[in-house]
Amino acid sequence: MKVNKTYKSLLEKSISSMLSAIELYNKPNFQYREETFAILAVNAWELLFKAQLLKVSKYKMASLYELESVLNKNGQASTRKKPKTNRSGNPVTIGIFDVINRLKNNKIKVSQNLVKSIESIVELRDNAIHFHNSEPITKELQELGFACIKNYMHIIKEWKLDIDLSKYNFYLMPLAYVDSKISADSIITEEVEKYIDFIKNRVKETDNNDTQYDVAISIDINFRKSNNFEEGLPIKYDSNGVPIYMSETNIRERFPLLYNDIVSKAPSRYSNFKRNKQFNSQMKKIKANNKICFTRKLDPGAKNSQKKEFYSSNIWQILDKIYDIKQGKI
């Protein structure tokens, strides 16, 4: 099937813009980190939305343009419309929030949490000239960045866009460890204070029933001294990745579900769920996946020790591909 060139180009540029935002954010010493991320991330979102709008509008370019009335010979505006042009004579395209509104008019659902998240990033972009890298706001801005990337990946999957996410690594570096002896006090300007208040208001307006999109993702990192390297549980998803060690106290945070939790919640999530051979077979595969299932032995040193399985919330992503999700559960 032939793919529209403009549609394909918008998707490719969107991905490139988001990858550039992440790459620049992850540089170890970059003084315009958050502002640059915001500028490129907003551009990525706008291009992605425009690609989807173009697709649902049957690839009519006029769907992306600002339109103005054509003037009659007497100078009065007619009912006919034409694209508004810029100084170079090219058509002026609509902004990101106009694109969102047009998507909604085309019956494309856009989460309010997602809109609030984008508003927060746009506000940072629009006010970037007033900001400087200030430690007291770095954490809040990174929380917005985490949500931005998570939302970006999710909507690509939800809309089934022609993007292979497996080709890319979307992650932000964790908060840097800075020696307090060389850390200078930061000054929060009036503009920064207003922006922080703006973010707080958006977070307060979060729709807690929407579990797929976030305005911001909370970051909580704890450091604990230990002389025992074997105390942590090593988990390594990528042979070239950085090892992450989890203590026993972290296990239930990463694997919060028990088997009974899954079988009790599944009927309310899926319209065709049955606890049958198909389900048991799938659960057997899931138990073998250490990214989704953690098995804790009562006596780790005993071969035939009693054991108990704990499951990650990501199990729903696997089951979603097998069962039909009830309307309103996405």
C-alpha positions in Angstrom: 0.0 0.0 0.0 1.3 3.4 -1.0 2.0 5.7 1.9 1.4 9.5 1.6 4.9 11.2 1.4 3.9 14.2 3.5 2.4 11.9 6.2 5.5 9.7 6.2 7.8 12.8 6.4 5.8 14.3 9.3 6.2 11.0 11.3 9.9 10.8 10.5 10.6 14.4 11.5 8.5 13.9 14.7 10.7 11.0 15.8 13.9 12.8 14.8 12.8 15.8 16.9 12.0 13.7 20.0 15.2 11.8 19.7 17.1 15.1 19.4 15.3 16.4 22.5 16.3 13.4 24.5 19.9 13.3 23.2 20.5 17.0 24.1 18.8 16.5 27.5 21.1 13.6 28.3 24.3 15.5 27.6 26.4 15.5 30.8 27.1 19.2 30.7 24.5 21.3 28.8 23.4 24.6 30.3 20.1 25.0 28.3 18.9 21.5 28.9 15.2 21.8 29.9 14.5 24.7 27.6 16.0 22.9 24.5 14.1 19.7 25.4 10.8 21.6 25.6 11.4 23.3 22.2 12.2 20.1 20.4 9.6 17.9 22.3 6.8 20.3 21.4 7.9 20.3 17.8 7.8 16.4 17.9 4.2 16.4 19.3 3.0 19.0 16.8 4.4 17.0 13.9 2.9 13.8 15.2 -0.5 15.3 15.7 -0.4 16.9 12.2 0.5 13.5 10.7 -2.6 11.9 12.4 -4.8 14.9 11.4 -3.6 14.5 7.8 -4.4 10.8 7.8 -7.9 11.1 9.2 -8.6 14.0 6.7 -7.8 11.7 3.8 -4.5 13.4 3.2 -6.0 16.8 2.3 -3.3 19.4 3.0 -5.9 22.1 3.6 -6.6 20.3 6.9 -3.3 21.6 8.2 -3.6 25.2 7.0 -4.9 28.3 8.5 -7.7 29.4 6.2 -9.0 32.9 5.4 -11.9 34.2 3.4 -11.4 35.0 -0.2 -12.3 38.6 -1.0 -14.8 39.4 -3.6 -14.2 42.2 -6.2 -16.1 44.6 -3.9 -13.6 43.9 -1.1 -16.1 41.9 1.0 -15.3 38.4 2.4 -16.9 35.5 0.5 -17.8 32.1 1.9 -14.9 30.6 0.0 -11.7 29.9 1.9 -8.0 29.9 0.9 -4.8 29.1 2.9 -3.3 32.1 4.7 0.3 32.7 3.5 3.4 33.9 5.3 5.9 36.5 4.2 7.6 34.0 1.8 4.2 33.1 0.2 4.0 29.6 1.7 0.8 28.4 3.5 0.7 29.0 7.2 0.0 25.8 9.2 -2.1 25.7 12.4 -0.5 25.5 15.8 -0.4 22.5 18.1 -3.6 23.2 20.1 -5.6 24.0 16.9 -4.4 20.6 15.6 -5.7 18.9 18.8 -9.1 20.7 18.4 -9.4 19.6 14.8 -8.5 16.0 15.8 -11.3 16.1 18.3 -13.7 17.5 15.7 -12.7 14.4 13.6 -13.8 12.2 16.6 -10.2 11.4 17.6 -9.9 11.1 21.3 -7.1 13.1 22.9 -6.7 12.6 26.7 -7.1 15.7 28.9 -4.1 14.5 30.9 -2.1 14.5 27.7 -3.3 18.0 26.8 -2.3 19.3 30.2 1.1 17.7 30.0 1.7 19.3 26.6 0.5 22.6 27.9 3.1 22.5 30.6 5.9 21.7 28.1 4.6 24.5 25.7 4.6 27.0 28.6 8.2 26.2 29.2 9.0 26.6 25.5 7.2 29.9 25.3 8.8 31.3 28.4 12.3 29.8 27.8 13.9 33.2 27.4 13.1 34.0 31.1 14.5 30.9 32.5 18.0 29.7 33.5 19.0 26.2 34.8 18.0 26.4 38.4 18.4 23.3 40.6 15.1 23.8 42.5 13.1 23.3 39.4 15.2 20.7 37.6 13.4 17.8 39.3 10.0 19.2 38.4 11.0 19.7 34.8 12.4 16.2 34.5 9.1 14.8 35.9 7.4 16.6 33.0 9.9 15.2 30.6 9.4 11.6 31.8 5.6 12.0 31.3 6.1 13.6 27.9 8.1 10.6 26.6 5.8 8.0 28.1 2.8 9.7 26.6 4.5 10.0 23.2 5.2 6.3 23.1 1.8 5.4 24.2 -0.1 7.4 21.7 2.0 6.0 18.9 0.8 2.6 20.0 -2.8 3.7 20.6 -3.2 5.3 17.2 -1.2 2.5 15.5 1.0 4.9 13.7 3.6 3.7 11.2 6.5 3.9 13.6 8.6 1.0 14.8 9.4 2.0 18.4 11.7 -1.1 18.8 14.3 0.7 16.7 14.7 3.5 19.3 15.7 4.0 22.9 13.5 6.6 24.6 14.8 7.4 28.0 16.1 10.4 30.1 19.2 10.1 32.2 18.4 9.8 35.9 18.9 12.9 38.1 22.6 13.6 38.3 24.4 13.3 41.6 26.0 16.6 42.5 28.5 17.1 45.3 26.9 19.5 47.7 30.2 21.1 48.4 30.4 22.6 45.0 26.7 23.2 44.5 25.9 26.9 44.6 22.6 28.3 45.8 20.1 29.1 43.0 17.9 32.1 42.5 14.3 31.5 41.6 13.0 34.4 39.5 9.4 35.6 39.6 8.9 34.1 36.1 10.1 30.7 37.4 7.8 30.9 40.4 4.8 31.6 38.2 5.8 28.6 36.0 6.0 26.3 38.9 2.5 27.4 40.0 1.3 26.8 36.5 2.6 23.2 36.6 1.2 22.6 40.1 -2.3 23.7 38.8 -2.0 21.3 35.9 -1.0 18.4 38.1 -3.9 19.2 40.5 -6.3 18.9 37.5 -5.1 15.4 36.6 -7.8 13.0 35.8 -7.0 10.0 38.0 -9.4 7.8 36.0 -7.1 8.1 33.0 -4.3 5.6 33.7 -2.7 5.8 30.3 -1.5 9.4 30.2 0.2 11.5 32.8 0.8 15.2 33.3 4.0 14.5 35.2 5.7 11.4 36.6 7.0 11.6 40.2 10.7 10.9 40.7 11.7 9.5 44.1 15.3 8.2 44.4 16.6 6.8 47.7 20.3 6.2 48.4 21.2 3.7 51.2 24.7 2.8 52.4 25.5 -0.9 52.4 28.7 -2.9 52.5 26.9 -6.0 51.2 26.9 -6.1 47.3 24.8 -9.3 47.4 22.0 -7.6 49.3 20.4 -6.2 46.1 18.7 -8.3 43.4 20.4 -7.7 40.0 18.1 -7.2 37.1 19.6 -6.7 33.6 17.3 -6.3 30.6 20.0 -5.4 28.1 23.4 -7.1 27.8 24.9 -3.6 27.1 22.8 -1.8 29.6 23.5 -0.5 33.1 22.8 -3.0 35.9 20.0 -1.9 38.3 20.0 -3.4 41.8 16.7 -3.8 43.7 16.5 -4.6 47.4 13.7 -6.8 48.8 11.8 -3.6 49.9 11.6 -2.5 46.2 10.2 -5.8 44.9 6.5 -5.1 45.7 6.8 -1.7 44.2 7.9 -3.1 40.9 5.8 -6.3 41.0 2.7 -5.2 42.9 0.2 -7.8 41.6 -0.6 -11.3 42.8 -2.2 -14.0 40.8 -5.5 -13.5 42.5 -5.3 -9.7 41.7 -5.0 -10.5 38.0 -7.9 -13.0 37.8 -10.2 -10.7 39.9 -9.5 -7.6 37.8 -9.4 -9.2 34.3 -13.2 -9.7 34.0 -13.8 -6.0 34.5 -11.2 -5.1 32.0 -11.9 -7.7 29.2 -15.3 -8.6 27.7 -14.2 -12.1 26.7 -12.0 -13.1 29.6 -12.1 -16.7 30.7 -10.0 -18.6 33.2 -9.3 -21.5 30.9 -6.5 -23.4 29.2 -5.6 -20.4 27.0 -5.2 -18.2 30.1 -3.2 -20.8 32.0 -0.9 -21.3 29.0 -0.3 -17.5 28.7 0.4 -17.3 32.5 3.0 -20.0 32.2 4.8 -18.0 29.5 4.5 -14.8 31.7 6.0 -16.6 34.7 9.1 -17.4 32.5 9.5 -13.6 31.7 11.6 -12.1 34.5 10.6 -8.6 33.3 7.0 -9.3 34.2 7.1 -11.9 36.9 9.3 -12.2 40.0 9.4 -15.5 41.9 10.3 -15.3 45.5 11.4 -18.5 47.3 10.7 -19.0 51.0 14.1 -20.6 51.3 16.4 -19.3 48.4 18.9 -22.0 49.2 16.6 -24.9 48.9 15.8 -26.4 45.5 12.3 -27.5 46.4 11.4 -24.5 48.5 7.9 -23.1 48.4 7.6 -20.1 46.2 5.3 -17.2 45.3 4.9 -15.2 42.1 4.6 -11.4 41.9 3.6 -9.6 38.7 4.4 -6.3 37.1 1.5 -4.0 36.0 2.9 -4.4 32.5 1.2 -7.8 32.4 -1.9 -5.9 31.2 0.0 -4.9 28.0 0.5 -8.6 27.2 -3.1 -9.6 28.1 -4.5 -6.7 26.1 -3.2 -8.3 23.0 -5.1 -11.5 23.7 -8.5 -10.4 25.1 -10.9 -7.7 24.0 -10.7 -4.6 26.2 -14.1 -3.2 27.3 -15.0 0.2 26.1 -13.7 3.0 28.3 -10.8 0.9 29.8 -8.1 2.4 27.5 
